[in-house]
Amino acid sequence: MAMTIHVDIVSAEGAIHSGQATMVYATAELGEVGIAPRHTAFISRLKPGDIRVENEQGEQEHFYVSGGMLEVQPHVVTVLADTAIRARDLDEAAALDAKRRAEEALAGQTAQFEYAKAQAELAEAIAQLRAIEKLRKMKAS
Amino acid sequence: MAGAKEIRTKIASIKSTQKITSAMEMVAASKMRKAQDRMAASRPYSEKMLQVISHLARATPEYRHSFMAAERERKRVGYIVVSSDRGLCGGLNSNLFRRLVADIKEQRANGVEPVFCTIGNKALGFFKRFGGQVLGQVTHLGDRPHIEDLIGTVKVMLDAFEAKEIDAIYVAGNTFVNTMTQRPIIRQLVPIIGEKQSEMPLHWDYIYEPDARVVLDALLTRYIESLVYQAVVENAACEQAARMVAMKSASDNAGNLIDELQLIYNKARQAAITQEISEIVSGAAAV
Protein backbone atom coordinates (compact mmCIF):
# COMPACT_ATOMS: atom_id res chain seq x y z
CA MET A 1 0.00 0.00 0.00
CA ALA A 2 1.26 3.43 -0.86
CA MET A 3 2.16 5.79 1.94
CA THR A 4 -0.55 8.27 2.64
CA ILE A 5 -1.03 11.48 4.51
CA HIS A 6 -4.23 12.71 6.08
CA VAL A 7 -5.65 15.88 4.56
CA ASP A 8 -8.14 18.18 6.23
CA ILE A 9 -9.45 21.21 4.46
CA VAL A 10 -11.50 23.33 6.84
CA SER A 11 -12.96 26.80 6.64
CA ALA A 12 -14.60 28.87 9.31
CA GLU A 13 -18.00 27.90 7.95
CA GLY A 14 -17.44 24.18 7.85
CA ALA A 15 -15.28 21.25 6.80
CA ILE A 16 -14.62 21.09 3.07
CA HIS A 17 -12.66 17.88 2.71
CA SER A 18 -11.15 15.18 4.84
CA GLY A 19 -9.35 12.07 3.68
CA GLN A 20 -6.14 10.25 2.84
CA ALA A 21 -3.86 11.32 0.04
CA THR A 22 -0.59 10.28 -1.50
CA MET A 23 0.30 13.81 -2.56
CA VAL A 24 -1.02 17.32 -1.97
CA TYR A 25 -0.24 20.36 -4.08
CA ALA A 26 -0.97 23.90 -2.95
CA THR A 27 -0.13 27.46 -3.94
CA ALA A 28 1.92 28.76 -1.04
CA GLU A 29 2.99 32.33 -0.63
CA LEU A 30 6.43 31.73 -2.13
CA GLY A 31 5.39 29.38 -4.89
CA GLU A 32 3.67 26.09 -5.46
CA VAL A 33 4.48 23.31 -3.02
CA GLY A 34 3.97 19.59 -3.27
CA ILE A 35 3.60 17.68 -0.05
CA ALA A 36 4.30 13.99 0.16
CA PRO A 37 3.68 11.84 3.25
CA ARG A 38 6.23 12.41 6.02
CA HIS A 39 6.96 15.90 4.87
CA THR A 40 8.67 17.89 7.58
CA ALA A 41 6.60 20.30 9.69
CA PHE A 42 5.87 23.34 7.60
CA ILE A 43 3.57 26.31 7.79
CA SER A 44 2.79 28.89 5.17
CA ARG A 45 0.24 31.36 3.98
CA LEU A 46 -1.66 30.37 0.89
CA LYS A 47 -2.32 32.48 -2.14
CA PRO A 48 -5.68 32.24 -3.87
CA GLY A 49 -5.51 29.17 -6.03
CA ASP A 50 -5.97 25.50 -6.48
CA ILE A 51 -5.37 22.77 -3.96
CA ARG A 52 -4.94 19.39 -5.55
CA VAL A 53 -5.28 16.26 -3.52
CA GLU A 54 -4.11 13.02 -5.11
CA ASN A 55 -5.60 9.89 -3.58
CA GLU A 56 -4.44 6.32 -3.59
CA GLN A 57 -6.20 5.52 -6.84
CA GLY A 58 -4.22 8.27 -8.52
CA GLU A 59 -7.27 10.48 -8.93
CA GLN A 60 -6.92 14.16 -8.32
CA GLU A 61 -9.44 16.29 -6.53
CA HIS A 62 -9.38 20.04 -6.94
CA PHE A 63 -10.37 22.61 -4.36
CA TYR A 64 -10.28 26.31 -4.89
CA VAL A 65 -9.33 28.41 -1.88
CA SER A 66 -9.20 32.17 -1.84
CA GLY A 67 -6.26 32.16 0.54
CA GLY A 68 -5.63 30.82 4.00
CA MET A 69 -2.99 28.89 5.87
CA LEU A 70 -1.32 25.60 5.19
CA GLU A 71 -0.05 23.58 8.09
CA VAL A 72 1.94 20.42 7.49
CA GLN A 73 2.99 17.78 9.96
CA PRO A 74 4.53 14.46 8.96
CA HIS A 75 1.19 12.66 8.85
CA VAL A 76 -1.36 15.45 8.64
CA VAL A 77 -1.91 18.34 6.28
CA THR A 78 -4.37 20.98 7.41
CA VAL A 79 -5.59 23.71 5.14
CA LEU A 80 -7.30 26.53 7.00
CA ALA A 81 -9.13 28.02 4.07
CA ASP A 82 -10.50 31.52 3.85
CA THR A 83 -13.95 31.74 2.44
CA ALA A 84 -13.48 35.34 1.46
CA ILE A 85 -10.91 37.02 -0.69
CA ARG A 86 -8.61 38.81 1.70
CA ALA A 87 -6.37 41.71 1.02
CA ARG A 88 -5.31 44.57 3.21
CA ASP A 89 -7.18 47.22 1.25
CA LEU A 90 -10.28 45.05 0.94
CA ASP A 91 -10.35 44.53 4.70
CA GLU A 92 -9.82 48.24 5.15
CA ALA A 93 -12.78 48.96 2.89
CA ALA A 94 -14.93 46.52 4.85
CA ALA A 95 -13.97 48.22 8.10
CA LEU A 96 -14.79 51.65 6.72
CA ASP A 97 -18.07 50.28 5.47
CA ALA A 98 -18.97 48.98 8.92
CA LYS A 99 -18.19 52.37 10.43
CA ARG A 100 -20.20 54.23 7.82
CA ARG A 101 -23.18 51.95 8.37
CA ALA A 102 -23.03 52.60 12.10
CA GLU A 103 -23.00 56.34 11.58
CA GLU A 104 -25.82 56.24 9.07
CA ALA A 105 -27.94 53.97 11.20
CA LEU A 106 -27.55 56.13 14.27
CA ALA A 107 -28.14 59.34 12.33
CA GLY A 108 -31.28 58.56 10.40
CA GLN A 109 -34.12 56.15 10.10
CA THR A 110 -33.78 53.59 7.38
CA ALA A 111 -36.68 52.32 5.37
CA GLN A 112 -37.56 48.98 6.85
CA PHE A 113 -40.82 50.38 7.90
CA GLU A 114 -43.18 47.82 6.42
CA TYR A 115 -41.60 44.81 8.04
CA ALA A 116 -41.13 46.58 11.33
CA LYS A 117 -44.76 47.66 11.33
CA ALA A 118 -46.10 44.23 10.55
CA GLN A 119 -43.89 42.74 13.21
CA ALA A 120 -44.98 45.32 15.77
CA GLU A 121 -48.60 44.51 15.08
CA LEU A 122 -48.04 40.82 15.49
CA ALA A 123 -46.06 41.38 18.66
CA GLU A 124 -48.95 43.41 19.98
CA ALA A 125 -51.43 40.68 19.19
CA ILE A 126 -49.26 38.13 21.00
CA ALA A 127 -48.83 40.42 23.97
CA GLN A 128 -52.59 40.82 24.14
CA LEU A 129 -53.05 37.09 24.14
CA ARG A 130 -50.57 36.73 26.95
CA ALA A 131 -52.24 39.46 28.98
CA ILE A 132 -55.63 37.91 28.56
CA GLU A 133 -54.26 34.55 29.54
CA LYS A 134 -52.82 36.03 32.72
CA LEU A 135 -56.04 37.81 33.57
CA ARG A 136 -57.93 34.60 33.10
CA LYS A 137 -55.61 32.75 35.44
CA MET A 138 -55.97 35.46 38.05
CA LYS A 139 -59.73 35.24 37.83
CA ALA A 140 -59.65 31.48 38.09
CA SER A 141 -57.52 31.46 41.20
CA MET B 1 -72.99 39.79 27.81
CA ALA B 2 -71.14 40.76 24.61
CA GLY B 3 -72.98 40.40 21.35
CA ALA B 4 -72.59 37.11 19.54
CA LYS B 5 -71.27 38.83 16.42
CA GLU B 6 -68.52 40.60 18.31
CA ILE B 7 -67.37 37.36 19.86
CA ARG B 8 -67.35 35.72 16.46
CA THR B 9 -65.08 38.39 14.97
CA LYS B 10 -62.80 38.16 17.98
CA ILE B 11 -62.49 34.41 17.53
CA ALA B 12 -61.69 34.84 13.85
CA SER B 13 -58.95 37.34 14.60
CA ILE B 14 -57.35 35.14 17.25
CA LYS B 15 -57.52 32.21 14.89
CA SER B 16 -55.57 34.09 12.25
CA THR B 17 -52.96 35.10 14.82
CA GLN B 18 -52.68 31.49 15.86
CA LYS B 19 -52.12 30.45 12.27
CA ILE B 20 -49.23 32.88 11.99
CA THR B 21 -47.62 31.89 15.28
CA SER B 22 -47.86 28.17 14.61
CA ALA B 23 -46.37 28.65 11.13
CA MET B 24 -43.52 30.65 12.67
CA GLU B 25 -42.99 27.92 15.22
CA MET B 26 -42.55 25.30 12.54
CA VAL B 27 -40.25 27.49 10.47
CA ALA B 28 -38.12 28.22 13.54
CA ALA B 29 -37.89 24.52 14.38
CA SER B 30 -36.48 23.62 10.99
CA LYS B 31 -34.14 26.62 10.91
CA MET B 32 -32.89 25.78 14.36
CA ARG B 33 -31.68 22.39 13.25
CA LYS B 34 -29.70 23.90 10.40
CA ALA B 35 -28.28 26.58 12.66
CA GLN B 36 -27.10 23.94 15.10
CA ASP B 37 -25.35 22.10 12.29
CA ARG B 38 -23.55 25.28 11.32
CA MET B 39 -22.56 25.76 14.93
CA ALA B 40 -20.90 22.35 14.99
CA ALA B 41 -19.31 22.82 11.57
CA SER B 42 -17.41 25.95 12.57
CA ARG B 43 -15.63 24.36 15.52
CA PRO B 44 -12.81 22.34 13.88
CA TYR B 45 -11.45 25.46 12.20
CA SER B 46 -10.95 27.50 15.33
CA GLU B 47 -9.75 24.50 17.33
CA LYS B 48 -7.10 23.76 14.76
CA MET B 49 -6.13 27.41 14.70
CA LEU B 50 -5.79 27.62 18.45
CA GLN B 51 -3.54 24.59 18.33
CA VAL B 52 -1.25 26.18 15.75
CA ILE B 53 -1.29 29.54 17.53
CA SER B 54 -0.29 28.06 20.85
CA HIS B 55 2.47 26.15 19.15
CA LEU B 56 3.70 29.30 17.45
CA ALA B 57 3.53 31.25 20.67
CA ARG B 58 5.76 28.71 22.33
CA ALA B 59 8.09 28.37 19.36
CA THR B 60 8.71 32.11 19.04
CA PRO B 61 8.72 33.40 22.60
CA GLU B 62 10.60 36.60 21.71
CA TYR B 63 7.75 37.85 19.54
CA ARG B 64 4.55 38.82 21.29
CA HIS B 65 1.72 40.03 19.17
CA SER B 66 -0.26 42.81 20.82
CA PHE B 67 -3.36 40.56 20.87
CA MET B 68 -1.51 38.13 23.06
CA ALA B 69 0.33 40.65 25.18
CA ALA B 70 -0.24 40.95 28.88
CA GLU B 71 -3.19 42.98 30.11
CA ARG B 72 -2.67 46.69 30.01
CA GLU B 73 -4.40 49.20 32.19
CA ARG B 74 -7.99 49.61 31.07
CA LYS B 75 -9.46 52.97 30.22
CA ARG B 76 -11.77 52.03 27.41
CA VAL B 77 -13.02 48.61 26.41
CA GLY B 78 -14.84 47.44 23.31
CA TYR B 79 -17.89 45.20 23.16
CA ILE B 80 -18.96 43.33 20.08
CA VAL B 81 -22.64 42.78 20.72
CA VAL B 82 -24.23 39.92 18.83
CA SER B 83 -28.00 40.07 18.59
CA SER B 84 -30.72 38.84 16.28
CA ASP B 85 -32.09 40.83 13.38
CA ARG B 86 -35.69 40.10 14.17
CA GLY B 87 -37.84 40.13 17.21
CA LEU B 88 -40.54 37.71 18.38
CA CYS B 89 -38.00 35.46 20.02
CA GLY B 90 -39.02 35.72 23.64
CA GLY B 91 -36.66 37.44 26.02
CA LEU B 92 -33.54 36.46 24.11
CA ASN B 93 -32.30 39.91 23.21
CA SER B 94 -33.59 41.71 26.25
CA ASN B 95 -31.89 39.19 28.55
CA LEU B 96 -28.64 39.83 26.71
CA PHE B 97 -29.01 43.58 26.97
CA ARG B 98 -29.85 43.39 30.64
CA ARG B 99 -26.70 41.37 31.25
CA LEU B 100 -24.74 43.84 29.15
CA VAL B 101 -26.08 46.88 30.99
CA ALA B 102 -25.08 45.33 34.29
CA ASP B 103 -21.60 44.73 32.92
CA ILE B 104 -21.35 48.27 31.55
CA LYS B 105 -22.34 49.72 34.92
CA GLU B 106 -19.63 47.70 36.57
CA GLN B 107 -17.06 48.87 34.04
CA ARG B 108 -18.11 52.49 34.47
CA ALA B 109 -17.86 52.17 38.24
CA ASN B 110 -14.22 51.21 37.69
CA GLY B 111 -13.69 54.23 35.47
CA VAL B 112 -13.71 52.25 32.25
CA GLU B 113 -15.63 53.66 29.32
CA PRO B 114 -17.19 51.13 26.94
CA VAL B 115 -17.53 51.44 23.16
CA PHE B 116 -19.53 49.10 20.96
CA CYS B 117 -19.76 47.29 17.68
CA THR B 118 -23.13 45.80 16.95
CA ILE B 119 -24.13 42.78 14.93
CA GLY B 120 -27.83 42.47 14.18
CA ASN B 121 -30.70 44.94 14.12
CA LYS B 122 -31.77 44.56 17.70
CA ALA B 123 -28.43 45.56 19.20
CA LEU B 124 -28.29 48.58 16.94
CA GLY B 125 -31.78 49.61 17.97
CA PHE B 126 -30.87 49.11 21.61
CA PHE B 127 -27.85 51.39 21.44
CA LYS B 128 -29.89 54.02 19.60
CA ARG B 129 -32.08 54.23 22.70
CA PHE B 130 -29.48 53.47 25.32
CA GLY B 131 -26.78 55.75 23.96
CA GLY B 132 -23.13 54.86 23.78
CA GLN B 133 -20.54 55.10 21.09
CA VAL B 134 -21.08 52.62 18.27
CA LEU B 135 -17.97 52.22 16.15
CA GLY B 136 -19.28 49.80 13.59
CA GLN B 137 -22.32 47.74 12.82
CA VAL B 138 -23.59 45.08 10.52
CA THR B 139 -27.18 43.93 10.12
CA HIS B 140 -29.17 41.54 7.95
CA LEU B 141 -26.82 38.60 8.10
CA GLY B 142 -29.71 36.34 7.24
CA ASP B 143 -30.06 32.71 8.21
CA ARG B 144 -26.66 31.80 6.85
CA PRO B 145 -24.18 34.30 8.22
CA HIS B 146 -20.94 34.56 6.27
CA ILE B 147 -17.60 35.44 7.70
CA GLU B 148 -17.10 38.04 4.96
CA ASP B 149 -19.86 40.13 6.45
CA LEU B 150 -18.13 40.23 9.81
CA ILE B 151 -14.60 41.09 8.71
CA GLY B 152 -15.23 44.83 8.61
CA THR B 153 -16.91 45.03 11.99
CA VAL B 154 -14.24 42.95 13.67
CA LYS B 155 -11.48 44.93 12.02
CA VAL B 156 -12.88 48.21 13.36
CA MET B 157 -12.44 46.81 16.84
CA LEU B 158 -9.05 45.25 16.25
CA ASP B 159 -7.76 48.48 14.69
CA ALA B 160 -8.97 50.43 17.69
CA PHE B 161 -7.19 47.95 19.93
CA GLU B 162 -3.93 48.20 18.02
CA ALA B 163 -4.15 51.99 18.04
CA LYS B 164 -4.54 51.67 21.83
CA GLU B 165 -7.91 53.40 21.73
CA ILE B 166 -9.38 50.46 23.57
CA ASP B 167 -7.62 48.10 25.92
CA ALA B 168 -9.72 44.97 25.70
CA ILE B 169 -12.41 43.51 23.46
CA TYR B 170 -15.36 41.46 24.64
CA VAL B 171 -17.96 39.63 22.68
CA ALA B 172 -21.49 39.50 24.08
CA GLY B 173 -23.96 36.97 22.79
CA ASN B 174 -26.18 34.09 23.76
CA THR B 175 -24.92 30.56 24.26
CA PHE B 176 -27.02 27.63 23.30
CA VAL B 177 -27.53 25.39 26.32
CA ASN B 178 -30.48 23.50 24.92
CA THR B 179 -33.69 24.25 23.10
CA MET B 180 -35.36 25.61 26.20
CA THR B 181 -32.39 27.47 27.66
CA GLN B 182 -30.19 30.11 26.15
CA ARG B 183 -27.83 32.01 28.36
CA PRO B 184 -26.38 35.47 27.70
CA ILE B 185 -22.63 35.50 28.09
CA ILE B 186 -19.82 38.02 27.76
CA ARG B 187 -16.44 36.64 26.83
CA GLN B 188 -13.10 38.32 26.53
CA LEU B 189 -11.68 38.12 23.02
CA VAL B 190 -8.57 40.26 23.21
CA PRO B 191 -6.07 40.02 24.82
CA ILE B 192 -6.39 36.33 24.14
CA ILE B 193 -6.64 34.40 27.35
CA GLY B 194 -4.66 31.31 26.54
CA GLU B 195 -5.93 28.20 28.16
CA LYS B 196 -3.04 26.99 30.24
CA GLN B 197 -1.70 24.18 28.18
CA SER B 198 0.68 21.62 29.48
CA GLU B 199 4.13 23.04 28.93
CA MET B 200 5.51 20.33 26.80
CA PRO B 201 9.01 20.91 25.53
CA LEU B 202 9.35 21.65 21.85
CA HIS B 203 11.20 18.97 19.98
CA TRP B 204 10.39 20.30 16.62
CA ASP B 205 9.45 23.48 14.88
CA TYR B 206 7.80 24.41 11.64
CA ILE B 207 9.53 25.68 8.57
CA TYR B 208 7.94 29.08 8.16
CA GLU B 209 7.12 30.69 4.90
CA PRO B 210 7.68 33.68 4.73
CA ASP B 211 8.40 33.97 8.48
CA ALA B 212 6.86 33.27 11.85
CA ARG B 213 5.55 36.76 12.51
CA VAL B 214 3.65 37.08 9.27
CA VAL B 215 2.12 33.68 9.81
CA LEU B 216 1.20 34.44 13.40
CA ASP B 217 -0.35 37.81 12.52
CA ALA B 218 -2.48 36.28 9.82
CA LEU B 219 -3.54 33.46 12.10
CA LEU B 220 -4.50 35.67 15.00
CA THR B 221 -6.80 37.91 12.99
CA ARG B 222 -8.51 34.91 11.49
CA TYR B 223 -8.79 33.24 14.85
CA ILE B 224 -10.56 36.22 16.38
CA GLU B 225 -12.83 36.49 13.38
CA SER B 226 -13.70 32.85 13.68
CA LEU B 227 -14.58 33.32 17.36
CA VAL B 228 -16.90 36.17 16.47
CA TYR B 229 -18.35 34.09 13.68
CA GLN B 230 -19.02 31.29 16.14
CA ALA B 231 -20.76 33.71 18.46
CA VAL B 232 -22.93 34.85 15.57
CA VAL B 233 -23.82 31.32 14.50
CA GLU B 234 -24.54 30.28 18.05
CA ASN B 235 -26.71 33.33 18.58
CA ALA B 236 -28.60 32.45 15.41
CA ALA B 237 -29.31 28.98 16.78
CA CYS B 238 -30.45 30.55 20.06
CA GLU B 239 -32.70 32.93 18.19
CA GLN B 240 -34.49 30.13 16.38
CA ALA B 241 -34.83 28.04 19.54
CA ALA B 242 -36.18 30.98 21.51
CA ARG B 243 -38.58 31.89 18.74
CA MET B 244 -39.80 28.34 18.51
CA VAL B 245 -40.57 28.23 22.23
CA ALA B 246 -42.14 31.69 22.24
CA MET B 247 -44.34 30.91 19.25
CA LYS B 248 -45.38 27.58 20.72
CA SER B 249 -46.60 29.21 23.90
CA ALA B 250 -48.33 31.94 21.90
CA SER B 251 -50.13 29.31 19.80
CA ASP B 252 -51.14 27.42 22.96
CA ASN B 253 -52.45 30.59 24.56
CA ALA B 254 -54.42 31.41 21.45
CA GLY B 255 -55.91 27.90 21.45
CA ASN B 256 -57.03 28.20 25.06
CA LEU B 257 -58.52 31.58 24.40
CA ILE B 258 -60.41 30.36 21.36
CA ASP B 259 -61.92 27.49 23.39
CA GLU B 260 -63.02 29.87 26.05
CA LEU B 261 -64.49 32.39 23.64
CA GLN B 262 -66.26 29.61 21.82
CA LEU B 263 -67.95 28.64 25.09
CA ILE B 264 -69.01 32.21 25.76
CA TYR B 265 -70.26 32.49 22.20
CA ASN B 266 -72.34 29.33 22.54
CA LYS B 267 -73.83 30.54 25.78
CA ALA B 268 -74.66 33.91 24.25
CA ARG B 269 -76.31 32.25 21.29
CA GLN B 270 -78.27 29.91 23.54
CA ALA B 271 -79.38 32.82 25.67
CA ALA B 272 -80.60 34.66 22.58
CA ILE B 273 -82.58 31.63 21.40
CA THR B 274 -84.12 31.09 24.83
CA GLN B 275 -85.09 34.71 24.98
CA GLU B 276 -86.68 34.56 21.54
CA ILE B 277 -88.68 31.45 22.43
CA SER B 278 -89.90 32.93 25.68
CA GLU B 279 -90.97 36.05 23.81
CA ILE B 280 -92.90 33.98 21.27
CA VAL B 281 -94.48 31.86 23.98
CA SER B 282 -95.49 34.82 26.07
CA GLY B 283 -96.76 36.57 22.95
CA ALA B 284 -98.88 33.52 22.09
CA ALA B 285 -100.17 33.35 25.66
CA ALA B 286 -101.28 36.96 25.47
CA VAL B 287 -103.37 36.44 22.34
Interface residues (C-beta under 8 A of the other chain):
Chain A: D8 V10 S11 A12 E13 G14 A15 A28 E29 L30 T40 A41 F42 I43 S44 R45 M69 E71 V72 T78 L80 D82 T83 A84 R86 D91 E92 A93 A94 A95 L96 D97 A98 K99 R101 A102 A105 L106 Q119 L122 A123 A125 I126 L129 R130 I132 E133 R136
Chain B: S13 I14 T17 I20 T21 R38 A41 S42 P44 Y45 S46 K48 M49 V52 L56 R86 G87 L88 C117 T118 L124 F127 K128 V134 L135 G136 Q137 V138 T139 H146 I147 E148 I151 G152 T153 K155 V156 D159 W204 D205 Y206 I207 Y208 E209 P210 V214 V215 A218 L219 R222 E225 S226 Y229 A250 N253 A254 N256 L257 E260
